[in-house]
Amino acid sequence: MPTAESEAKVKTKVRFEELLKTHSDLMREKKKLKKKLVRSEENISIHLVAPNVNM
């Protein structure tokens, strides 16, 4: 029976590591998208303000 428990623990550990990696990858992508969004908002703000400054 100890072998069955070990197999279950190994399977659980492998599954946990897969889920953790997936979660980490998703969080990394979310941060990248957030940075892109902030940069695009900054560019829009600059474009809206710049024409008014040149007047």
Secondary structure as the mmCIF struct_conf table of DSSP 4:
data_model
#
loop_
_struct_conf.conf_type_id
_struct_conf.id
_struct_conf.beg_label_comp_id
_struct_conf.beg_label_asym_id
_struct_conf.beg_label_seq_id
_struct_conf.end_label_comp_id
_struct_conf.end_label_asym_id
_struct_conf.end_label_seq_id
HELX_RH_AL_P HELX_RH_AL_P1 PRO A 2 VAL A 53
TURN_TY1_P TURN_TY1_P1 ASN A 54 ASN A 54
#
